[in-house]
Structures are given as structure tokens and as C-alpha cells.
């Protein structure tokens, strides 16, 4: 497998695991919201249906690209469900902060992946771009419904950091190699003839 193929395999592994975790977050929030936040059910149910479709798409794309599911799917499931329960119990605002934090992290990763896949795997690039558009819709909806509060920033930061940690742990550090592959070549390391003026 070439380095590019390994990176594409890692992209699928991380994305599939992330969608699996997101499904667990939203399902836990739906469970609590049926009793406490019924006005959020329509949004949460539509969102989880999107995540289920995304998870299935990434799973189906794996075989042709020599990828396989993350070995620590249980970690994503357990962590996602715990996060969903905790934020739903904290209230509607915490659900929106959680959604915005997770989707903001996802959006950044997908943007990097789309750039990398251009000219390398156009079919996967298009599929991820379509998914990114839906994830952006989740993000914008959540941001529009967040009320100012003293806990917002701390909760958002904790969720973003924990998401990144779970990504790193569940891929045994492969995400670090993937990030290096996704990063553009630094200007100073380019051969002289290839540097931009």
C-alpha cells in the first residue's frame, strides 16, 4: 500500500469511528430529550439519521480502499453515549454547545481531507463534501440556538479536546501520521525551484 493509500485508509477509519460516536451522542440526547426537551426531538432525530447514513457510507467505502473499522469502536460508543447523556441532563443549551463543538471539529477535519483527496480519490472527495454540507447545517443550527452562558466556553473546549484525544487513542496515533500527510508542504522545505515568490 502506498503512503497515499494508507492516508486514505486512515481517513475512512477515523471518519467511520467519528460517525459511530456521533450516533451514540445523539441517541443518548434523544433518550433524555423524550422526557425533558421534547422541542429538540425533531432536530436530534433528523441529525442522527444523517449520521447513520454517513457511517454507512464510510463503512461501504472501506473495502475498495483496504481500510477497516477502528479497533476501539467501543471507546467511541461508550464515550459518545456518556457525552450525550451528560449534556442532555445539563439542558438544552448544553446539547447545542455539544453539537457545535463536535461539528466544528468534524468540519475542520473534513476540510483538510477534501483538500488532500483532490486529484487522488475524486469519488471519496465528492462523498465527503456532501457529508460536510450536512454537518455544516448541524453546526449552523446549533450555533444559532446557543444562549450566552458562563459554562459555554469551558464545555465547548472540553468537548473539542476530548474528541481529539479519542481520535488519537482509537487510531493508535495514526491520526498524527494522517495529519502530517494532510498538511501542505511547508514553504521552506520545498526545493528552491518550486518555491513561490
RACORSUL-V528776 format. One record per residue. N is the residue number from 1. RES is the residue in three letters. PHI is phi in radians with two decimals (999 if undefined). D_FIRST is the distance of its C-alpha to the first C-alpha in Angstrom with 1 decimal. Layout:
N_RES_PHI_D_FIRST + N_RES_PHI_D_FIRST
//
This chain:
1_UNK_999_0.0 + 2_UNK_-1.28_3.8 + 3_UNK_-0.98_6.7 + 4_UNK_-1.12_8.1 + 5_UNK_-1.12_5.9 + 6_UNK_-1.11_6.4 + 7_UNK_-1.13_9.9 + 8_UNK_-1.12_10.5 + 9_UNK_-1.06_9.7 + 10_UNK_-1.17_12.1 + 11_UNK_-0.99_14.5 + 12_UNK_-1.13_15.0 + 13_UNK_-1.08_15.5 + 14_UNK_-1.15_18.0 + 15_UNK_-1.14_19.8 + 16_UNK_-1.07_20.2 + 17_UNK_-1.13_21.7 + 18_UNK_-1.10_23.8 + 19_UNK_-1.14_25.2 + 20_UNK_-1.07_26.0 + 21_UNK_-1.12_27.9 + 22_UNK_-1.11_29.7 + 23_UNK_-1.01_30.9 + 24_UNK_-1.17_32.4 + 25_UNK_-1.03_34.1 + 26_UNK_-1.18_35.7 + 27_UNK_-1.16_36.8 + 28_UNK_-1.16_38.5 + 29_UNK_-1.14_40.2 + 30_UNK_-1.12_41.3 + 31_UNK_-0.98_42.8 + 32_UNK_-1.27_44.9 + 33_UNK_-1.18_45.7 + 34_UNK_-1.05_47.3 + 35_UNK_-1.84_50.0 + 36_UNK_-1.97_50.1 + 37_UNK_-2.37_48.5 + 38_UNK_-1.07_49.0 + 39_UNK_-1.25_48.9 + 40_UNK_-1.63_45.2 + 41_UNK_-1.04_44.2 + 42_UNK_-1.05_43.7 + 43_UNK_-1.11_41.2 + 44_UNK_-1.13_39.4 + 45_UNK_-1.20_39.1 + 46_UNK_-1.15_37.9 + 47_UNK_-1.12_35.3 + 48_UNK_-1.15_34.0 + 49_UNK_-1.14_33.8 + 50_UNK_-1.12_31.5 + 51_UNK_-1.12_29.3 + 52_UNK_-1.09_29.1 + 53_UNK_-1.11_28.0 + 54_UNK_-1.11_25.3 + 55_UNK_-1.06_24.0 + 56_UNK_-1.12_24.0 + 57_UNK_-1.08_22.2 + 58_UNK_-1.15_19.3 + 59_UNK_-1.11_19.2 + 60_UNK_-1.19_19.3 + 61_UNK_-1.36_16.4 + 62_UNK_-1.19_14.0 + 63_UNK_-0.99_13.6 + 64_UNK_-1.23_12.4 + 65_UNK_-2.04_9.7 + 66_UNK_0.97_8.5 + 67_UNK_-2.00_10.8 + 68_UNK_-2.60_14.0 + 69_UNK_-1.06_17.2 + 70_UNK_-1.03_18.1 + 71_UNK_-1.22_19.7 + 72_UNK_-1.92_22.8 + 73_UNK_-1.03_23.9 + 74_UNK_-1.05_27.3 + 75_UNK_-1.15_27.5 + 76_UNK_-1.10_26.9 + 77_UNK_-1.13_29.5 + 78_UNK_-1.16_32.0 + 79_UNK_-1.10_31.8 + 80_UNK_-1.10_31.9 + 81_UNK_-1.16_34.9 + 82_UNK_-1.09_36.7 + 83_UNK_-1.12_36.2 + 84_UNK_-1.09_37.4 + 85_UNK_-1.09_40.5 + 86_UNK_-1.07_41.4 + 87_UNK_-1.23_41.3 + 88_UNK_-1.17_43.1 + 89_UNK_-1.17_45.8 + 90_UNK_-1.19_46.2 + 91_UNK_2.26_47.1 + 92_UNK_-1.07_46.1 + 93_UNK_-1.12_45.5 + 94_UNK_-1.14_43.0 + 95_UNK_-1.08_41.1 + 96_UNK_-1.20_41.0 + 97_UNK_-1.10_40.0 + 98_UNK_-1.07_37.2 + 99_UNK_-1.03_35.9 + 100_UNK_-1.11_36.1 + 101_UNK_-1.14_34.4 + 102_UNK_-1.14_31.4 + 103_UNK_-1.20_31.1 + 104_UNK_-1.13_31.5 + 105_UNK_-1.12_28.5 + 106_UNK_-1.07_26.4 + 107_UNK_-1.02_27.6 + 108_UNK_-1.13_26.5 + 109_UNK_-1.09_22.9 + 110_UNK_-1.15_22.7 + 111_UNK_-1.07_24.1 + 112_UNK_-1.11_21.5 + 113_UNK_-1.15_18.7 + 114_UNK_-1.06_20.6 + 115_UNK_-1.07_20.8 + 116_UNK_-1.16_17.1 + 117_UNK_-1.31_16.3 + 118_UNK_-1.02_19.0 + 119_UNK_1.41_17.8 + 120_UNK_-1.96_14.1 + 121_UNK_-2.65_14.7 + 122_UNK_-1.13_18.5 + 123_UNK_-1.10_19.0 + 124_UNK_-1.21_17.6 + 125_UNK_-1.05_19.5 + 126_UNK_-1.13_22.7 + 127_UNK_-1.08_22.4 + 128_UNK_-1.19_22.0 + 129_UNK_-1.10_24.9 + 130_UNK_-1.13_27.1 + 131_UNK_-1.12_26.4 + 132_UNK_-1.03_27.2 + 133_UNK_-1.10_30.5 + 134_UNK_-1.18_31.5 + 135_UNK_-1.10_30.6 + 136_UNK_-1.11_32.6 + 137_UNK_-1.07_35.5 + 138_UNK_-1.07_35.4 + 139_UNK_-1.08_35.4 + 140_UNK_-1.13_38.3 + 141_UNK_-1.08_40.3 + 142_UNK_-1.09_40.0 + 143_UNK_-1.06_41.0 + 144_UNK_-1.24_43.9 + 145_UNK_-1.95_45.2 + 146_UNK_-1.40_44.9 + 147_UNK_-1.64_48.4 + 148_UNK_-1.00_49.0 + 149_UNK_-2.88_49.1 + 150_UNK_-1.19_49.1 + 151_UNK_-1.63_46.1 + 152_UNK_-0.99_43.8 + 153_UNK_-1.13_42.1 + 154_UNK_-1.11_41.7 + 155_UNK_-1.12_40.3 + 156_UNK_-1.07_37.9 + 157_UNK_-1.10_36.6 + 158_UNK_-1.10_36.3 + 159_UNK_-1.18_34.2 + 160_UNK_-1.07_31.9 + 161_UNK_-1.13_31.4 + 162_UNK_-1.14_30.9 + 163_UNK_-1.10_28.4 + 164_UNK_-1.11_26.3 + 165_UNK_-1.13_26.8 + 166_UNK_-1.13_25.8 + 167_UNK_-1.03_22.5 + 168_UNK_-1.14_21.8 + 169_UNK_-1.11_23.0 + 170_UNK_-1.27_21.3 + 171_UNK_-1.87_17.8 + 172_UNK_0.92_18.7 + 173_UNK_1.45_18.6 + 174_UNK_-1.07_15.1 + 175_UNK_-1.11_17.2 + 176_UNK_-1.14_18.4 + 177_UNK_-1.15_15.0 + 178_UNK_-1.12_14.5 + 179_UNK_-1.09_18.0 + 180_UNK_-1.12_17.5 + 181_UNK_-1.20_14.7 + 182_UNK_-1.37_17.1 + 183_UNK_-1.27_20.1 + 184_UNK_-1.14_21.4 + 185_UNK_-1.11_21.6 + 186_UNK_-1.03_25.0 + 187_UNK_-0.96_27.7 + 188_UNK_-1.26_28.8 + 189_UNK_-1.60_25.5 + 190_UNK_-1.28_25.2 + 191_UNK_-0.98_26.4 + 192_UNK_-0.93_30.1 + 193_UNK_-1.19_30.0 + 194_UNK_-1.78_27.6 + 195_UNK_-1.22_29.6 + 196_UNK_-1.44_31.6 + 197_UNK_-1.15_35.4
//
